């Protein structure tokens, strides 16, 4: 396994672990942020509903109660005012809902549905704390929403004027809603819930898109890092080491003067070729020769001239050999040649 491959495997493993770890953290962070945003929006809606109720009770109802004998105005009812005001938000913010869900409502549009009845039942039977809100999720897919519910418990005696019995209710109210619904309530009775629904799809979809963008940028950055490190590794480490290895290989296997292989390398090659020839039942020849009067050349013209003769001889030998053959300097002025497929 090459150094580059080892480095790339380690680097790829580290980067994959980094991407996986970062992806897990970013995904959890964005999901949590989206849920917190939904919870924040639901609290805003709930407090807005309570503010509208208080405003209606304190500043609207006292001025319009004097007309109750002549005409019943639903706008004076805090629950009606909060519901109608927040209903107008749905045109600009689809999925944002506020409802005062009641088991036995005066206005039938406020009747609790199945899952709202379960929450009311939890409050009435003590499975939920009357002093706390209840939160949860309802719906699936694009209709998945977070809800916040508060109990509607009768605490004010004024409420009994309209909800105890038809006989004591304002006649003008009976003309609008009739005498079949919204009666029989008792003091300290939990009759329903204030419930806010905020859609989760859009914040979660935004979180998903942000996650995809972040991961794409992260993966792109890691790819650039991977390529950059590989280029740096090649230019600063691998190529210099390869050149050094080639030099060391040459020093270990070649004759420094003639650039032919040395005796040790030649005999390694000869042993391998002989084994291969025995298996294939082929032919193999070894030729030895030397340079005549080489000592006279050294003595007459000097060792530098002798070296030139050795180099020229080696060059001529290489030119005549096939790529499958092998030549070596055996020692001094002696040379040896391995000829494959040669009888």
C-alpha positions in Angstrom: 0.0 0.0 0.0 1.5 3.3 -1.1 2.1 6.2 1.2 -0.4 8.3 -0.8 -3.1 5.6 -0.5 -2.5 5.3 3.3 -2.6 9.1 3.7 -5.8 9.4 1.7 -7.5 6.6 3.6 -6.7 8.2 6.9 -7.6 11.6 5.7 -10.9 10.4 4.2 -11.8 8.6 7.4 -11.1 11.7 9.5 -13.0 13.9 7.2 -16.0 11.5 7.0 -16.1 11.4 10.8 -15.9 15.2 11.0 -18.7 15.6 8.4 -20.9 13.0 10.3 -20.2 14.6 13.6 -20.8 18.2 12.3 -23.9 17.0 10.4 -25.4 15.4 13.5 -24.7 18.5 15.6 -26.0 21.0 13.0 -29.1 18.9 12.4 -30.0 18.7 16.1 -29.2 22.4 16.6 -31.4 23.5 13.6 -34.2 21.2 14.7 -34.1 22.5 18.2 -34.0 26.1 17.0 -37.0 25.4 14.7 -39.0 23.9 17.6 -38.0 26.8 19.9 -39.2 29.3 17.2 -42.5 27.5 17.0 -42.9 27.5 20.8 -42.0 31.2 20.9 -44.6 32.0 18.2 -47.2 30.0 20.1 -46.5 31.9 23.3 -46.9 35.2 21.4 -50.3 34.1 20.1 -51.4 32.9 23.5 -50.4 36.2 25.2 -52.0 38.2 22.4 -55.3 36.3 23.0 -55.0 37.0 26.7 -54.3 40.7 26.0 -57.4 40.9 23.7 -59.5 39.2 26.4 -58.3 41.6 29.1 -58.9 44.7 26.8 -62.4 43.5 26.0 -63.3 42.8 29.6 -61.8 46.1 30.9 -62.4 48.7 28.2 -65.1 47.4 25.8 -67.6 45.3 27.7 -68.4 48.0 30.4 -69.4 50.5 27.7 -71.6 48.1 25.7 -73.3 46.2 28.4 -75.9 49.0 28.6 -77.2 47.9 25.2 -77.6 44.3 26.3 -81.3 44.7 27.0 -81.9 45.9 23.4 -79.4 43.9 21.4 -76.8 41.2 22.3 -73.4 42.1 20.9 -71.0 39.1 20.7 -68.1 41.5 20.5 -68.5 42.2 24.2 -67.7 38.5 25.0 -63.9 38.3 25.6 -63.6 34.8 24.1 -65.4 35.9 20.9 -63.3 39.1 20.6 -60.0 37.1 21.0 -61.1 34.4 18.6 -62.3 36.8 15.9 -59.3 39.0 16.2 -56.8 36.2 15.9 -58.8 34.6 13.1 -57.9 37.5 10.9 -54.2 36.4 11.2 -54.9 33.2 9.3 -55.2 35.1 6.0 -51.5 36.2 6.2 -50.2 33.3 8.4 -51.9 30.1 7.3 -52.0 27.4 9.9 -51.8 29.8 12.9 -55.0 29.2 14.9 -56.6 30.2 18.1 -59.6 28.6 19.6 -61.5 28.5 22.8 -62.6 24.9 22.7 -65.5 24.1 25.0 -67.4 20.9 25.7 -70.8 22.6 25.8 -70.3 26.0 24.0 -72.8 28.7 23.4 -71.5 29.2 19.9 -71.3 25.7 18.2 -68.2 26.7 16.2 -66.4 26.5 19.6 -67.2 22.9 20.3 -64.1 20.9 21.1 -63.0 18.2 18.6 -61.7 14.8 19.6 -58.1 15.6 20.5 -59.3 18.8 22.3 -61.8 16.8 24.3 -58.9 14.6 25.5 -57.0 17.6 26.8 -60.0 19.0 28.5 -60.6 15.6 30.1 -57.0 15.6 31.4 -57.6 19.0 33.1 -61.0 18.0 34.5 -59.8 14.6 35.9 -56.5 16.0 37.3 -54.1 14.3 34.9 -52.9 17.8 33.9 -52.1 20.7 36.3 -54.7 23.4 36.1 -52.0 26.0 36.8 -49.8 25.0 33.9 -50.0 24.9 30.1 -50.0 21.7 28.1 -48.0 21.5 25.0 -47.9 18.8 22.3 -48.0 18.1 18.6 -51.0 17.3 16.4 -51.3 16.4 12.7 -48.9 15.0 10.2 -46.8 16.3 7.3 -47.6 19.8 6.2 -50.4 19.9 8.8 -48.1 19.0 11.7 -48.5 21.7 14.4 -47.5 22.5 17.9 -50.3 23.3 20.3 -50.4 25.1 23.6 -53.5 24.7 25.8 -54.6 26.4 28.9 -57.7 25.4 30.9 -60.8 27.6 30.9 -62.1 27.4 34.5 -65.1 29.4 35.7 -63.8 31.8 38.3 -65.9 34.9 37.8 -69.5 34.9 39.0 -70.4 37.2 36.1 -70.0 34.2 33.8 -72.9 32.5 35.4 -75.3 35.2 34.2 -75.0 33.8 30.7 -74.1 30.1 31.3 -76.0 28.8 34.4 -79.5 28.4 33.0 -81.6 29.8 30.1 -84.0 31.3 32.6 -81.4 33.8 33.9 -79.6 34.4 30.6 -80.2 37.7 28.7 -83.2 37.3 26.3 -81.2 39.0 23.5 -78.5 36.4 23.8 -81.1 33.6 23.5 -82.4 35.2 20.3 -78.9 34.9 18.8 -77.8 31.5 20.1 -80.9 29.8 21.4 -81.4 28.0 24.8 -80.0 24.5 24.0 -76.2 25.1 24.3 -73.8 26.8 26.7 -75.7 26.3 29.9 -75.2 24.2 33.0 -71.8 25.5 33.8 -70.7 25.6 37.4 -68.3 27.7 39.4 -64.7 26.4 39.4 -65.6 24.0 36.7 -63.1 23.5 33.8 -65.4 23.8 30.8 -62.8 24.0 28.0 -59.4 25.1 26.9 -57.7 28.0 25.2 -55.6 26.4 22.5 -53.1 27.9 20.1 -51.9 25.9 17.1 -48.7 27.0 15.3 -47.6 25.1 12.1 -44.3 23.3 12.4 -43.8 22.5 8.7 -42.4 25.8 7.6 -39.8 26.3 10.4 -38.8 22.6 10.0 -38.6 23.0 6.3 -36.5 26.1 6.7 -34.2 24.2 9.1 -33.9 21.3 6.6 -32.9 23.7 3.8 -30.4 25.4 6.0 -29.0 22.0 7.0 -28.6 21.1 3.3 -26.9 24.4 2.6 -24.5 24.0 5.6 -23.7 20.4 4.7 -23.1 21.2 1.1 -20.7 24.0 2.1 -19.1 21.8 4.7 -18.6 18.9 2.2 -17.3 21.3 -0.4 -14.8 22.8 2.1 -13.6 19.3 3.0 -13.3 18.3 -0.7 -11.1 21.4 -1.3 -9.1 20.6 1.9 -8.7 17.0 0.7 -7.5 18.1 -2.8 -5.2 20.8 -1.3 -3.6 18.4 1.2 -3.1 15.8 -1.6 -1.4 18.4 -3.8 0.7 19.5 -0.9 1.5 16.0 0.0 2.6 15.2 -3.6 4.8 18.3 -4.0 6.3 18.4 -0.5 6.5 14.8 0.6 5.7 12.1 -2.0 7.6 13.4 -5.0 10.8 14.2 -3.0 10.6 10.9 -1.3 10.1 9.1 -4.6 13.1 10.8 -6.0 15.1 9.9 -2.9 13.9 6.3 -3.1 14.9 6.1 -6.8 18.3 7.4 -5.9 18.7 4.9 -3.1 17.5 2.2 -5.4 20.0 3.1 -8.0 22.8 3.2 -5.3 21.8 -0.2 -4.1 21.3 -1.9 -7.5 23.4 0.0 -10.1 27.1 0.5 -10.8 27.8 4.1 -10.1 30.2 4.5 -13.0 28.5 2.6 -15.9 24.8 2.9 -14.8 24.4 -0.8 -15.4 23.1 -3.1 -12.6 25.6 -4.3 -10.1 26.6 -7.9 -9.4 24.1 -8.4 -6.5 21.2 -7.1 -8.6 22.3 -9.2 -11.6 22.4 -12.4 -9.7 19.0 -11.7 -8.1 17.6 -11.3 -11.7 19.5 -14.4 -12.9 18.0 -16.5 -10.1 14.5 -15.4 -10.9 14.9 -15.9 -14.7 16.4 -19.3 -14.2 13.4 -20.4 -12.1 11.0 -19.0 -14.7 12.9 -20.7 -17.5 12.7 -24.1 -15.7 9.0 -23.8 -15.3 8.4 -22.7 -18.9 11.2 -25.0 -20.3 12.6 -22.1 -22.3 16.1 -20.9 -23.1 18.5 -18.6 -21.2 22.0 -17.5 -21.9 24.7 -15.7 -19.9 27.6 -14.0 -21.7 30.7 -12.6 -20.1 33.3 -10.4 -21.7 36.1 -8.0 -20.7 38.0 -5.1 -22.3 41.3 -6.1 -23.7 44.4 -4.1 -22.7 42.3 -2.1 -20.2 45.2 -1.9 -17.8 47.4 -0.4 -20.5 44.8 2.3 -21.1 44.8 3.2 -17.4 48.5 3.2 -17.2 49.0 5.2 -20.4 46.2 7.7 -20.4 45.1 7.6 -16.7 42.1 6.3 -14.8 39.8 9.1 -16.1 40.3 7.8 -19.6 39.7 4.3 -18.4 36.4 5.4 -16.9 35.4 6.9 -20.2 36.1 3.6 -21.9 34.0 1.8 -19.3 31.1 4.2 -19.8 31.3 4.0 -23.6 31.3 0.2 -23.4 28.3 0.1 -21.1 26.4 2.6 -23.4 27.1 0.4 -26.4 25.9 -2.7 -24.6 22.7 -1.0 -23.6 22.1 0.0 -27.2 22.4 -3.5 -28.4 20.3 -5.3 -25.7 16.6 -6.0 -25.8 14.4 -4.6 -23.1 14.1 -8.1 -21.6 17.8 -8.6 -21.3 20.0 -7.5 -18.5 23.7 -6.3 -18.4 25.9 -5.7 -15.4 29.4 -4.7 -14.6 30.9 -7.8 -13.1 34.0 -6.1 -11.8 36.8 -3.9 -13.1 36.7 -4.1 -16.9 34.5 -7.3 -16.9 30.9 -7.3 -18.0 28.1 -10.0 -17.8 24.9 -10.2 -19.9 21.7 -12.1 -19.3 19.9 -13.0 -22.6 16.3 -14.3 -22.3 14.9 -16.8 -24.9 18.4 -17.2 -26.3 19.9 -20.7 -26.7 
